Amino acid sequence: MKTELVTNLKRQATQIIASLERSSSPILITEHGRGAAYLLSVHAFHKLQKRMKILEGIARGEKAIREGRVLSQAQAKRKMKRWLK
């Protein structure tokens, strides 16, 4: 992963943003020697958001299973049939 100083970002924003389009890796922006932010392309951000939604759905499903909120296949088919009408 590439690292840039915040001062470089201020001076060379256009070039740094252009480099994001060539690489799918985020850029760590540092300030006073410490990580301050990550800069990533719009495409990478959208991809990350999609992954998060999928993982959240899996987590909700696992929680439902732990809580015993499950359906048989026949029950699920009946429920889906109502939604698809």
C-alpha positions in Angstrom: 0.0 0.0 0.0 1.2 3.4 -0.9 1.6 6.1 1.7 1.5 9.9 1.2 2.0 12.8 3.4 -1.0 15.1 3.8 1.2 18.0 2.5 1.8 16.0 -0.7 -1.9 15.5 -1.0 -2.4 19.2 -0.7 0.2 20.0 -3.4 -0.4 17.1 -5.8 -4.0 16.1 -5.3 -4.7 15.7 -9.0 -1.7 13.3 -9.6 -2.4 11.3 -6.4 -6.1 10.9 -7.4 -5.1 9.9 -10.9 -2.8 7.2 -9.4 -5.8 5.7 -7.6 -7.4 5.0 -11.0 -4.3 3.0 -12.1 -4.1 1.0 -8.9 -6.9 -0.6 -6.9 -4.9 -0.2 -3.6 -5.9 2.6 -1.2 -3.4 5.3 -0.2 -2.7 5.9 3.5 -2.5 9.6 4.2 -0.3 10.5 7.1 -0.1 13.6 9.2 2.8 14.2 11.7 4.0 10.6 11.1 0.6 9.0 11.9 -2.1 7.6 9.7 -4.8 10.2 9.3 -7.0 8.8 6.5 -7.3 6.4 3.6 -7.9 7.6 0.1 -9.5 5.1 -2.4 -11.0 5.2 -5.8 -14.8 5.4 -6.2 -14.8 1.9 -7.8 -12.9 0.5 -4.8 -15.2 2.2 -2.4 -18.3 0.8 -4.1 -16.8 -2.7 -4.2 -16.0 -2.4 -0.5 -19.6 -1.3 0.2 -21.0 -4.3 -1.7 -18.8 -6.7 0.3 -19.9 -5.1 3.6 -23.6 -5.6 2.7 -23.0 -9.2 1.9 -21.1 -9.7 5.2 -23.8 -8.0 7.1 -26.4 -10.2 5.6 -24.4 -13.3 6.5 -24.1 -12.0 10.1 -27.8 -11.5 10.3 -28.5 -15.0 9.0 -26.0 -16.5 11.5 -27.7 -14.6 14.3 -31.1 -15.8 13.2 -29.9 -19.4 13.3 -28.4 -18.9 16.8 -31.7 -17.5 18.0 -33.6 -20.4 16.4 -35.4 -18.2 13.9 -35.3 -20.7 11.0 -37.8 -22.1 8.5 -38.1 -25.5 6.9 -37.7 -25.6 3.1 -41.4 -25.9 2.7 -42.1 -22.9 4.9 -39.6 -20.9 3.1 -41.1 -21.8 -0.3 -44.6 -20.7 0.9 -43.2 -17.4 2.2 -41.3 -16.7 -1.0 -44.3 -17.6 -3.1 -46.2 -14.8 -1.4 -43.4 -12.3 -2.1 -43.1 -13.2 -5.7 -46.7 -12.7 -6.6 
